[in-house]
Amino acid sequence: MMESILRTAAIQQGRQLDAVVREAELASPLGRFAIAKEVADVCLFLASPLAAYITGTNIVVNGGERPG
């Protein structure tokens, strides 16, 4: 989804996609986009016995982009 949004933005702005992507990365609190493993690791934790006592909560995995 993000790729589609950034590609559309690049076309609309008449800019190179890589420049638009880098600008978006730098604008995020961590200065980069997440990698799939970072999200998958949270899912694996929640599906594991280690998370057996976690109930009724939202876990936001967004690198600080928006409040949870």
All heavy atoms as TSV, in Angstrom:
chain	resi	resn	atom	element	x	y	z
A	1	MET	N	N	0.820	-1.179	0.000
A	1	MET	CA	C	0.000	0.000	0.000
A	1	MET	C	C	0.874	1.257	0.000
A	1	MET	O	O	0.627	2.183	-0.751
A	1	MET	CB	C	-0.924	-0.011	1.213
A	1	MET	CG	C	-1.892	1.151	1.217
A	1	MET	SD	S	-3.121	1.037	2.517
A	1	MET	CE	C	-2.292	1.881	3.824
A	2	MET	N	N	1.897	1.251	0.844
A	2	MET	CA	C	2.778	2.417	0.934
A	2	MET	C	C	3.471	2.671	-0.401
A	2	MET	O	O	3.615	3.815	-0.832
A	2	MET	CB	C	3.816	2.226	2.043
A	2	MET	CG	C	4.758	3.400	2.209
A	2	MET	SD	S	3.932	4.928	2.695
A	2	MET	CE	C	3.773	4.665	4.424
A	3	GLU	N	N	3.892	1.603	-1.056
A	3	GLU	CA	C	4.557	1.766	-2.352
A	3	GLU	C	C	3.628	2.447	-3.355
A	3	GLU	O	O	4.048	3.348	-4.084
A	3	GLU	CB	C	5.016	0.417	-2.895
A	3	GLU	CG	C	5.742	0.543	-4.226
A	3	GLU	CD	C	6.186	-0.799	-4.780
A	3	GLU	OE1	O	6.182	-1.799	-4.047
A	3	GLU	OE2	O	6.543	-0.837	-5.961
A	4	SER	N	N	2.382	2.049	-3.371
A	4	SER	CA	C	1.410	2.645	-4.282
A	4	SER	C	C	1.202	4.123	-3.976
A	4	SER	O	O	1.151	4.963	-4.881
A	4	SER	CB	C	0.084	1.889	-4.193
A	4	SER	OG	O	-0.886	2.512	-4.993
A	5	ILE	N	N	1.090	4.453	-2.706
A	5	ILE	CA	C	0.900	5.852	-2.294
A	5	ILE	C	C	2.098	6.701	-2.706
A	5	ILE	O	O	1.944	7.793	-3.251
A	5	ILE	CB	C	0.673	5.929	-0.767
A	5	ILE	CG1	C	-0.689	5.334	-0.408
A	5	ILE	CG2	C	0.782	7.370	-0.260
A	5	ILE	CD1	C	-0.890	5.108	1.073
A	6	LEU	N	N	3.304	6.186	-2.443
A	6	LEU	CA	C	4.507	6.957	-2.763
A	6	LEU	C	C	4.727	7.058	-4.277
A	6	LEU	O	O	5.178	8.084	-4.766
A	6	LEU	CB	C	5.720	6.342	-2.073
A	6	LEU	CG	C	5.699	6.440	-0.544
A	6	LEU	CD1	C	6.859	5.693	0.063
A	6	LEU	CD2	C	5.666	7.889	-0.082
A	7	ARG	N	N	4.391	6.002	-4.995
A	7	ARG	CA	C	4.513	6.034	-6.459
A	7	ARG	C	C	3.571	7.099	-7.044
A	7	ARG	O	O	3.954	7.877	-7.900
A	7	ARG	CB	C	4.215	4.663	-7.049
A	7	ARG	CG	C	4.502	4.559	-8.542
A	7	ARG	CD	C	4.291	3.144	-9.057
A	7	ARG	NE	N	5.056	2.130	-8.342
A	7	ARG	CZ	C	6.355	1.902	-8.502
A	7	ARG	NH1	N	7.052	2.619	-9.361
A	7	ARG	NH2	N	6.973	0.953	-7.816
A	8	THR	N	N	2.344	7.132	-6.539
A	8	THR	CA	C	1.375	8.140	-6.994
A	8	THR	C	C	1.871	9.546	-6.663
A	8	THR	O	O	1.784	10.454	-7.491
A	8	THR	CB	C	0.002	7.891	-6.346
A	8	THR	OG1	O	-0.465	6.602	-6.742
A	8	THR	CG2	C	-1.004	8.936	-6.763
A	9	ALA	N	N	2.412	9.723	-5.466
A	9	ALA	CA	C	2.945	11.029	-5.064
A	9	ALA	C	C	4.088	11.454	-5.979
A	9	ALA	O	O	4.168	12.627	-6.383
A	9	ALA	CB	C	3.410	10.996	-3.608
A	10	ALA	N	N	4.967	10.527	-6.306
A	10	ALA	CA	C	6.099	10.848	-7.180
A	10	ALA	C	C	5.609	11.285	-8.550
A	10	ALA	O	O	6.104	12.272	-9.117
A	10	ALA	CB	C	7.026	9.638	-7.309
A	11	ILE	N	N	4.634	10.579	-9.074
A	11	ILE	CA	C	4.081	10.939	-10.388
A	11	ILE	C	C	3.430	12.312	-10.330
A	11	ILE	O	O	3.669	13.162	-11.195
A	11	ILE	CB	C	3.077	9.862	-10.862
A	11	ILE	CG1	C	3.821	8.561	-11.177
A	11	ILE	CG2	C	2.276	10.346	-12.065
A	11	ILE	CD1	C	2.908	7.361	-11.365
A	12	GLN	N	N	2.622	12.542	-9.316
A	12	GLN	CA	C	1.928	13.830	-9.183
A	12	GLN	C	C	2.898	14.994	-9.005
A	12	GLN	O	O	2.646	16.097	-9.468
A	12	GLN	CB	C	0.946	13.783	-8.011
A	12	GLN	CG	C	-0.256	12.904	-8.278
A	12	GLN	CD	C	-1.150	12.757	-7.060
A	12	GLN	OE1	O	-0.765	13.055	-5.924
A	12	GLN	NE2	N	-2.362	12.269	-7.281
A	13	GLN	N	N	4.010	14.738	-8.323
A	13	GLN	CA	C	4.987	15.796	-8.063
A	13	GLN	C	C	6.052	15.896	-9.147
A	13	GLN	O	O	6.890	16.792	-9.110
A	13	GLN	CB	C	5.668	15.543	-6.716
A	13	GLN	CG	C	4.729	15.607	-5.532
A	13	GLN	CD	C	5.382	15.135	-4.245
A	13	GLN	OE1	O	6.608	15.092	-4.119
A	13	GLN	NE2	N	4.573	14.769	-3.264
A	14	GLY	N	N	6.033	14.957	-10.079
A	14	GLY	CA	C	7.040	14.953	-11.139
A	14	GLY	C	C	8.437	14.699	-10.609
A	14	GLY	O	O	9.413	15.259	-11.108
A	15	ARG	N	N	8.527	13.823	-9.600
A	15	ARG	CA	C	9.814	13.529	-8.968
A	15	ARG	C	C	10.138	12.060	-9.104
A	15	ARG	O	O	9.276	11.236	-9.385
A	15	ARG	CB	C	9.758	13.909	-7.479
A	15	ARG	CG	C	9.522	15.394	-7.269
A	15	ARG	CD	C	9.287	15.729	-5.808
A	15	ARG	NE	N	10.423	15.334	-4.985
A	15	ARG	CZ	C	10.316	15.083	-3.688
A	15	ARG	NH1	N	9.165	15.166	-3.062
A	15	ARG	NH2	N	11.395	14.725	-2.997
A	16	GLN	N	N	11.389	11.711	-8.859
A	16	GLN	CA	C	11.827	10.323	-8.874
A	16	GLN	C	C	11.272	9.607	-7.646
A	16	GLN	O	O	11.244	10.161	-6.543
A	16	GLN	CB	C	13.354	10.239	-8.879
A	16	GLN	CG	C	13.991	10.782	-10.135
A	16	GLN	CD	C	13.654	9.910	-11.335
A	16	GLN	OE1	O	13.682	8.674	-11.263
A	16	GLN	NE2	N	13.320	10.548	-12.437
A	17	LEU	N	N	10.857	8.357	-7.836
A	17	LEU	CA	C	10.285	7.578	-6.735
A	17	LEU	C	C	11.265	7.443	-5.577
A	17	LEU	O	O	10.878	7.612	-4.414
A	17	LEU	CB	C	9.859	6.198	-7.224
A	17	LEU	CG	C	9.301	5.252	-6.164
A	17	LEU	CD1	C	8.069	5.841	-5.495
A	17	LEU	CD2	C	9.004	3.892	-6.770
A	18	ASP	N	N	12.536	7.180	-5.848
A	18	ASP	CA	C	13.490	6.987	-4.756
A	18	ASP	C	C	13.644	8.231	-3.896
A	18	ASP	O	O	13.827	8.142	-2.683
A	18	ASP	CB	C	14.847	6.496	-5.273
A	18	ASP	CG	C	15.505	7.448	-6.257
A	18	ASP	OD1	O	14.801	8.268	-6.870
A	18	ASP	OD2	O	16.733	7.349	-6.420
A	19	ALA	N	N	13.535	9.407	-4.488
A	19	ALA	CA	C	13.627	10.653	-3.723
A	19	ALA	C	C	12.409	10.824	-2.816
A	19	ALA	O	O	12.534	11.239	-1.658
A	19	ALA	CB	C	13.758	11.844	-4.657
A	20	VAL	N	N	11.242	10.484	-3.332
A	20	VAL	CA	C	10.014	10.593	-2.544
A	20	VAL	C	C	10.035	9.573	-1.400
A	20	VAL	O	O	9.658	9.890	-0.273
A	20	VAL	CB	C	8.772	10.407	-3.443
A	20	VAL	CG1	C	7.496	10.359	-2.624
A	20	VAL	CG2	C	8.688	11.525	-4.475
A	21	VAL	N	N	10.507	8.373	-1.676
A	21	VAL	CA	C	10.604	7.334	-0.651
A	21	VAL	C	C	11.555	7.775	0.453
A	21	VAL	O	O	11.238	7.685	1.642
A	21	VAL	CB	C	11.061	5.986	-1.254
A	21	VAL	CG1	C	11.446	4.989	-0.169
A	21	VAL	CG2	C	9.973	5.414	-2.149
A	22	ARG	N	N	12.726	8.249	0.085
A	22	ARG	CA	C	13.713	8.667	1.103
A	22	ARG	C	C	13.179	9.817	1.946
A	22	ARG	O	O	13.377	9.835	3.171
A	22	ARG	CB	C	15.034	9.073	0.420
A	22	ARG	CG	C	16.145	9.303	1.406
A	22	ARG	CD	C	16.502	7.985	2.120
A	22	ARG	NE	N	17.377	8.274	3.246
A	22	ARG	CZ	C	17.261	7.753	4.449
A	22	ARG	NH1	N	16.332	6.881	4.713
A	22	ARG	NH2	N	18.092	8.069	5.413
A	23	GLU	N	N	12.499	10.753	1.319
A	23	GLU	CA	C	11.911	11.876	2.060
A	23	GLU	C	C	10.881	11.366	3.075
A	23	GLU	O	O	10.846	11.836	4.220
A	23	GLU	CB	C	11.250	12.839	1.079
A	23	GLU	CG	C	10.717	14.095	1.709
A	23	GLU	CD	C	10.159	15.024	0.653
A	23	GLU	OE1	O	10.949	15.703	-0.020
A	23	GLU	OE2	O	8.915	15.042	0.496
A	24	ALA	N	N	10.059	10.410	2.669
A	24	ALA	CA	C	9.057	9.845	3.570
A	24	ALA	C	C	9.723	9.084	4.714
A	24	ALA	O	O	9.284	9.159	5.864
A	24	ALA	CB	C	8.113	8.928	2.798
A	25	GLU	N	N	10.785	8.350	4.416
A	25	GLU	CA	C	11.511	7.631	5.463
A	25	GLU	C	C	12.080	8.604	6.488
A	25	GLU	O	O	11.949	8.392	7.696
A	25	GLU	CB	C	12.656	6.816	4.862
A	25	GLU	CG	C	12.218	5.602	4.109
A	25	GLU	CD	C	13.373	4.880	3.449
A	25	GLU	OE1	O	14.336	5.512	3.000
A	25	GLU	OE2	O	13.284	3.649	3.378
A	26	LEU	N	N	12.701	9.655	6.023
A	26	LEU	CA	C	13.316	10.627	6.927
A	26	LEU	C	C	12.291	11.375	7.763
A	26	LEU	O	O	12.601	11.843	8.856
A	26	LEU	CB	C	14.187	11.601	6.135
A	26	LEU	CG	C	15.438	10.994	5.522
A	26	LEU	CD1	C	16.144	12.006	4.619
A	26	LEU	CD2	C	16.386	10.482	6.601
A	27	ALA	N	N	11.068	11.477	7.267
A	27	ALA	CA	C	10.006	12.170	7.995
A	27	ALA	C	C	9.430	11.308	9.120
A	27	ALA	O	O	8.763	11.829	10.016
A	27	ALA	CB	C	8.894	12.584	7.035
A	28	SER	N	N	9.697	10.006	9.094
A	28	SER	CA	C	9.178	9.132	10.148
A	28	SER	C	C	10.066	9.250	11.386
A	28	SER	O	O	11.255	9.559	11.282
A	28	SER	CB	C	9.104	7.680	9.664
A	28	SER	OG	O	10.393	7.122	9.595
A	29	PRO	N	N	9.504	9.002	12.577
A	29	PRO	CA	C	10.282	9.156	13.815
A	29	PRO	C	C	11.574	8.345	13.855
A	29	PRO	O	O	12.567	8.795	14.418
A	29	PRO	CB	C	9.312	8.693	14.900
A	29	PRO	CG	C	7.971	9.005	14.338
A	29	PRO	CD	C	8.096	8.711	12.867
A	30	LEU	N	N	11.580	7.153	13.279
A	30	LEU	CA	C	12.794	6.325	13.294
A	30	LEU	C	C	13.676	6.548	12.078
A	30	LEU	O	O	14.755	5.973	11.968
A	30	LEU	CB	C	12.430	4.843	13.401
A	30	LEU	CG	C	11.750	4.421	14.703
A	30	LEU	CD1	C	11.471	2.932	14.707
A	30	LEU	CD2	C	12.587	4.810	15.901
A	31	GLY	N	N	13.216	7.354	11.138
A	31	GLY	CA	C	14.019	7.663	9.961
A	31	GLY	C	C	14.087	6.548	8.932
A	31	GLY	O	O	14.958	6.536	8.073
A	32	ARG	N	N	13.158	5.602	9.032
A	32	ARG	CA	C	13.126	4.488	8.082
A	32	ARG	C	C	11.762	3.828	8.151
A	32	ARG	O	O	10.997	4.050	9.078
A	32	ARG	CB	C	14.200	3.454	8.411
A	32	ARG	CG	C	13.991	2.791	9.761
A	32	ARG	CD	C	15.088	1.782	10.066
A	32	ARG	NE	N	14.892	1.155	11.359
A	32	ARG	CZ	C	14.085	0.129	11.603
A	32	ARG	NH1	N	13.371	-0.390	10.635
A	32	ARG	NH2	N	13.987	-0.389	12.808
A	33	PHE	N	N	11.480	2.981	7.167
A	33	PHE	CA	C	10.266	2.185	7.183
A	33	PHE	C	C	10.549	0.877	7.913
A	33	PHE	O	O	11.691	0.427	8.001
A	33	PHE	CB	C	9.792	1.876	5.763
A	33	PHE	CG	C	9.299	3.077	5.009
A	33	PHE	CD1	C	9.618	3.246	3.680
A	33	PHE	CD2	C	8.513	4.040	5.612
A	33	PHE	CE1	C	9.164	4.337	2.960
A	33	PHE	CE2	C	8.046	5.138	4.915
A	33	PHE	CZ	C	8.373	5.287	3.589
A	34	ALA	N	N	9.492	0.257	8.400
A	34	ALA	CA	C	9.621	-1.050	9.046
A	34	ALA	C	C	9.961	-2.110	8.010
A	34	ALA	O	O	9.640	-1.964	6.828
A	34	ALA	CB	C	8.311	-1.424	9.732
A	35	ILE	N	N	10.595	-3.142	8.493
A	35	ILE	CA	C	10.765	-4.324	7.645
A	35	ILE	C	C	9.746	-5.359	8.130
A	35	ILE	O	O	9.311	-5.329	9.289
A	35	ILE	CB	C	12.205	-4.878	7.681
A	35	ILE	CG1	C	12.628	-5.229	9.113
A	35	ILE	CG2	C	13.176	-3.894	7.062
A	35	ILE	CD1	C	13.961	-5.929	9.202
A	36	ALA	N	N	9.347	-6.247	7.252
A	36	ALA	CA	C	8.297	-7.215	7.580
A	36	ALA	C	C	8.634	-8.029	8.826
A	36	ALA	O	O	7.755	-8.328	9.638
A	36	ALA	CB	C	8.056	-8.133	6.395
A	37	LYS	N	N	9.893	-8.359	9.022
A	37	LYS	CA	C	10.289	-9.161	10.179
A	37	LYS	C	C	9.960	-8.460	11.493
A	37	LYS	O	O	9.620	-9.117	12.481
A	37	LYS	CB	C	11.781	-9.497	10.110
A	37	LYS	CG	C	12.232	-10.412	11.240
A	37	LYS	CD	C	13.701	-10.710	11.170
A	37	LYS	CE	C	14.198	-11.636	12.239
A	37	LYS	NZ	N	13.595	-11.571	13.542
A	38	GLU	N	N	10.055	-7.160	11.525
A	38	GLU	CA	C	9.758	-6.428	12.756
A	38	GLU	C	C	8.295	-6.583	13.149
A	38	GLU	O	O	7.971	-6.719	14.334
A	38	GLU	CB	C	10.125	-4.954	12.595
A	38	GLU	CG	C	11.620	-4.755	12.475
A	38	GLU	CD	C	12.034	-3.363	12.069
A	38	GLU	OE1	O	11.385	-2.763	11.189
A	38	GLU	OE2	O	13.019	-2.864	12.638
A	39	VAL	N	N	7.417	-6.571	12.184
A	39	VAL	CA	C	5.991	-6.771	12.452
A	39	VAL	C	C	5.734	-8.250	12.755
A	39	VAL	O	O	5.004	-8.581	13.692
A	39	VAL	CB	C	5.137	-6.281	11.264
A	39	VAL	CG1	C	3.663	-6.543	11.510
A	39	VAL	CG2	C	5.391	-4.798	11.004
A	40	ALA	N	N	6.353	-9.130	11.988
A	40	ALA	CA	C	6.175	-10.564	12.202
A	40	ALA	C	C	6.648	-10.990	13.588
A	40	ALA	O	O	6.018	-11.849	14.225
A	40	ALA	CB	C	6.927	-11.348	11.127
A	41	ASP	N	N	7.720	-10.392	14.079
A	41	ASP	CA	C	8.222	-10.750	15.406
A	41	ASP	C	C	7.189	-10.451	16.489
A	41	ASP	O	O	7.040	-11.220	17.453
A	41	ASP	CB	C	9.521	-10.010	15.715
A	41	ASP	CG	C	10.719	-10.571	14.969
A	41	ASP	OD1	O	10.618	-11.691	14.424
A	41	ASP	OD2	O	11.752	-9.869	14.917
A	42	VAL	N	N	6.475	-9.354	16.358
A	42	VAL	CA	C	5.422	-9.033	17.329
A	42	VAL	C	C	4.309	-10.068	17.243
A	42	VAL	O	O	3.806	-10.546	18.267
A	42	VAL	CB	C	4.867	-7.608	17.104
A	42	VAL	CG1	C	3.699	-7.322	18.042
A	42	VAL	CG2	C	5.956	-6.576	17.306
A	43	CYS	N	N	3.926	-10.433	16.028
A	43	CYS	CA	C	2.885	-11.453	15.840
A	43	CYS	C	C	3.305	-12.791	16.446
A	43	CYS	O	O	2.509	-13.448	17.124
A	43	CYS	CB	C	2.576	-11.634	14.357
A	43	CYS	SG	S	1.849	-10.171	13.587
A	44	LEU	N	N	4.554	-13.165	16.227
A	44	LEU	CA	C	5.059	-14.429	16.793
A	44	LEU	C	C	5.057	-14.393	18.318
A	44	LEU	O	O	4.691	-15.366	18.969
A	44	LEU	CB	C	6.466	-14.711	16.278
A	44	LEU	CG	C	6.556	-15.148	14.825
A	44	LEU	CD1	C	8.013	-15.206	14.373
A	44	LEU	CD2	C	5.887	-16.489	14.627
A	45	PHE	N	N	5.455	-13.273	18.868
A	45	PHE	CA	C	5.432	-13.132	20.327
A	45	PHE	C	C	4.016	-13.286	20.860
A	45	PHE	O	O	3.772	-14.037	21.807
A	45	PHE	CB	C	6.015	-11.779	20.749
A	45	PHE	CG	C	5.725	-11.444	22.181
A	45	PHE	CD1	C	6.363	-12.118	23.214
A	45	PHE	CD2	C	4.787	-10.477	22.506
A	45	PHE	CE1	C	6.074	-11.825	24.545
A	45	PHE	CE2	C	4.498	-10.176	23.824
A	45	PHE	CZ	C	5.139	-10.851	24.850
A	46	LEU	N	N	3.060	-12.594	20.232
A	46	LEU	CA	C	1.683	-12.651	20.711
A	46	LEU	C	C	1.070	-14.043	20.575
A	46	LEU	O	O	0.179	-14.414	21.341
A	46	LEU	CB	C	0.819	-11.624	19.974
A	46	LEU	CG	C	1.134	-10.172	20.310
A	46	LEU	CD1	C	0.373	-9.235	19.396
A	46	LEU	CD2	C	0.837	-9.882	21.778
A	47	ALA	N	N	1.545	-14.802	19.608
A	47	ALA	CA	C	1.042	-16.162	19.409
A	47	ALA	C	C	1.778	-17.190	20.271
A	47	ALA	O	O	1.407	-18.358	20.286
A	47	ALA	CB	C	1.170	-16.539	17.935
A	48	SER	N	N	2.772	-16.740	21.002
A	48	SER	CA	C	3.584	-17.656	21.792
A	48	SER	C	C	3.106	-17.731	23.243
A	48	SER	O	O	2.358	-16.866	23.708
A	48	SER	CB	C	5.052	-17.205	21.778
A	48	SER	OG	O	5.246	-16.130	22.685
A	49	PRO	N	N	3.575	-18.727	23.967
A	49	PRO	CA	C	3.249	-18.830	25.393
A	49	PRO	C	C	3.758	-17.629	26.209
A	49	PRO	O	O	3.235	-17.348	27.284
A	49	PRO	CB	C	3.955	-20.118	25.834
A	49	PRO	CG	C	4.128	-20.915	24.586
A	49	PRO	CD	C	4.313	-19.896	23.487
A	50	LEU	N	N	4.738	-16.923	25.698
A	50	LEU	CA	C	5.266	-15.759	26.415
A	50	LEU	C	C	4.219	-14.663	26.593
A	50	LEU	O	O	4.315	-13.844	27.499
A	50	LEU	CB	C	6.476	-15.186	25.676
A	50	LEU	CG	C	7.704	-16.085	25.601
A	50	LEU	CD1	C	8.754	-15.476	24.675
A	50	LEU	CD2	C	8.273	-16.319	26.989
A	51	ALA	N	N	3.225	-14.658	25.733
A	51	ALA	CA	C	2.180	-13.628	25.787
A	51	ALA	C	C	0.887	-14.162	26.395
A	51	ALA	O	O	-0.165	-13.538	26.257
A	51	ALA	CB	C	1.928	-13.092	24.386
A	52	ALA	N	N	0.953	-15.280	27.081
A	52	ALA	CA	C	-0.248	-15.945	27.596
A	52	ALA	C	C	-1.076	-15.074	28.541
A	52	ALA	O	O	-2.284	-15.246	28.637
A	52	ALA	CB	C	0.133	-17.247	28.293
A	53	TYR	N	N	-0.467	-14.118	29.211
A	53	TYR	CA	C	-1.196	-13.305	30.184
A	53	TYR	C	C	-1.590	-11.939	29.618
A	53	TYR	O	O	-2.104	-11.097	30.323
A	53	TYR	CB	C	-0.351	-13.148	31.455
A	53	TYR	CG	C	-1.176	-12.968	32.697
A	53	TYR	CD1	C	-1.977	-13.994	33.177
A	53	TYR	CD2	C	-1.170	-11.760	33.382
A	53	TYR	CE1	C	-2.741	-13.824	34.322
A	53	TYR	CE2	C	-1.928	-11.581	34.520
A	53	TYR	CZ	C	-2.724	-12.619	34.993
A	53	TYR	OH	O	-3.477	-12.448	36.114
A	54	ILE	N	N	-1.367	-11.728	28.343
A	54	ILE	CA	C	-1.750	-10.471	27.692
A	54	ILE	C	C	-3.169	-10.624	27.173
A	54	ILE	O	O	-3.469	-11.516	26.392
A	54	ILE	CB	C	-0.797	-10.123	26.543
A	54	ILE	CG1	C	0.610	-9.865	27.083
A	54	ILE	CG2	C	-1.303	-8.899	25.774
A	54	ILE	CD1	C	1.646	-9.630	26.009
A	55	THR	N	N	-4.061	-9.744	27.634
A	55	THR	CA	C	-5.451	-9.758	27.170
A	55	THR	C	C	-5.947	-8.328	26.996
A	55	THR	O	O	-5.472	-7.404	27.656
A	55	THR	CB	C	-6.385	-10.458	28.172
A	55	THR	OG1	O	-6.361	-9.724	29.397
A	55	THR	CG2	C	-5.964	-11.893	28.422
A	56	GLY	N	N	-6.878	-8.149	26.086
A	56	GLY	CA	C	-7.606	-6.892	25.950
A	56	GLY	C	C	-6.770	-5.656	25.736
A	56	GLY	O	O	-7.030	-4.621	26.344
A	57	THR	N	N	-5.790	-5.723	24.880
A	57	THR	CA	C	-4.961	-4.545	24.628
A	57	THR	C	C	-4.643	-4.437	23.145
A	57	THR	O	O	-4.754	-5.406	22.402
A	57	THR	CB	C	-3.656	-4.599	25.452
A	57	THR	OG1	O	-2.986	-3.350	25.324
A	57	THR	CG2	C	-2.747	-5.709	24.992
A	58	ASN	N	N	-4.285	-3.260	22.732
A	58	ASN	CA	C	-3.803	-3.032	21.369
A	58	ASN	C	C	-2.309	-2.806	21.439
A	58	ASN	O	O	-1.832	-2.042	22.274
A	58	ASN	CB	C	-4.447	-1.787	20.751
A	58	ASN	CG	C	-5.927	-1.960	20.538
A	58	ASN	OD1	O	-6.387	-3.017	20.151
A	58	ASN	ND2	N	-6.681	-0.916	20.815
A	59	ILE	N	N	-1.590	-3.458	20.572
A	59	ILE	CA	C	-0.147	-3.256	20.494
A	59	ILE	C	C	0.128	-2.587	19.154
A	59	ILE	O	O	-0.141	-3.147	18.097
A	59	ILE	CB	C	0.622	-4.577	20.640
A	59	ILE	CG1	C	0.328	-5.171	22.020
A	59	ILE	CG2	C	2.118	-4.354	20.424
A	59	ILE	CD1	C	0.984	-6.483	22.298
A	60	VAL	N	N	0.611	-1.381	19.232
A	60	VAL	CA	C	0.850	-0.578	18.039
A	60	VAL	C	C	2.285	-0.794	17.574
A	60	VAL	O	O	3.223	-0.582	18.334
A	60	VAL	CB	C	0.593	0.919	18.333
A	60	VAL	CG1	C	0.800	1.752	17.090
A	60	VAL	CG2	C	-0.816	1.112	18.879
A	61	VAL	N	N	2.434	-1.209	16.334
A	61	VAL	CA	C	3.747	-1.452	15.752
A	61	VAL	C	C	3.888	-0.489	14.580
A	61	VAL	O	O	3.600	-0.818	13.438
A	61	VAL	CB	C	3.903	-2.921	15.292
A	61	VAL	CG1	C	5.316	-3.169	14.763
A	61	VAL	CG2	C	3.566	-3.876	16.405
A	62	ASN	N	N	4.279	0.744	14.894
A	62	ASN	CA	C	4.323	1.769	13.861
A	62	ASN	C	C	5.551	2.673	13.936
A	62	ASN	O	O	5.586	3.727	13.318
A	62	ASN	CB	C	3.040	2.622	13.892
A	62	ASN	CG	C	2.895	3.411	15.170
A	62	ASN	OD1	O	3.814	3.453	15.996
A	62	ASN	ND2	N	1.760	4.044	15.363
A	63	GLY	N	N	6.516	2.290	14.726
A	63	GLY	CA	C	7.744	3.069	14.817
A	63	GLY	C	C	7.551	4.476	15.361
A	63	GLY	O	O	8.359	5.354	15.120
A	64	GLY	N	N	6.452	4.689	16.091
A	64	GLY	CA	C	6.192	5.999	16.667
A	64	GLY	C	C	5.499	6.964	15.725
A	64	GLY	O	O	5.354	8.140	16.027
A	65	GLU	N	N	5.067	6.481	14.581
A	65	GLU	CA	C	4.459	7.352	13.568
A	65	GLU	C	C	3.189	8.035	14.059
A	65	GLU	O	O	2.990	9.203	13.837
A	65	GLU	CB	C	4.158	6.543	12.298
A	65	GLU	CG	C	3.687	7.372	11.130
A	65	GLU	CD	C	4.744	8.329	10.613
A	65	GLU	OE1	O	5.931	8.003	10.644
A	65	GLU	OE2	O	4.370	9.425	10.144
A	66	ARG	N	N	2.302	7.277	14.689
A	66	ARG	CA	C	1.048	7.827	15.197
A	66	ARG	C	C	0.791	7.238	16.568
A	66	ARG	O	O	1.111	6.080	16.819
A	66	ARG	CB	C	-0.111	7.471	14.270
A	66	ARG	CG	C	-0.017	8.147	12.936
A	66	ARG	CD	C	-1.280	7.854	12.117
A	66	ARG	NE	N	-1.273	8.599	10.873
A	66	ARG	CZ	C	-0.632	8.219	9.782
A	66	ARG	NH1	N	0.088	7.137	9.777
A	66	ARG	NH2	N	-0.699	8.950	8.686
A	67	PRO	N	N	0.162	8.010	17.439
A	67	PRO	CA	C	-0.164	7.442	18.753
A	67	PRO	C	C	-1.123	6.264	18.635
A	67	PRO	O	O	-1.938	6.225	17.727
A	67	PRO	CB	C	-0.831	8.587	19.509
A	67	PRO	CG	C	-0.862	9.754	18.607
A	67	PRO	CD	C	-0.264	9.370	17.285
A	68	GLY	N	N	-0.987	5.314	19.527
A	68	GLY	CA	C	-1.812	4.113	19.499
A	68	GLY	C	C	-3.143	4.271	20.023
A	68	GLY	O	O	-4.036	4.719	20.205
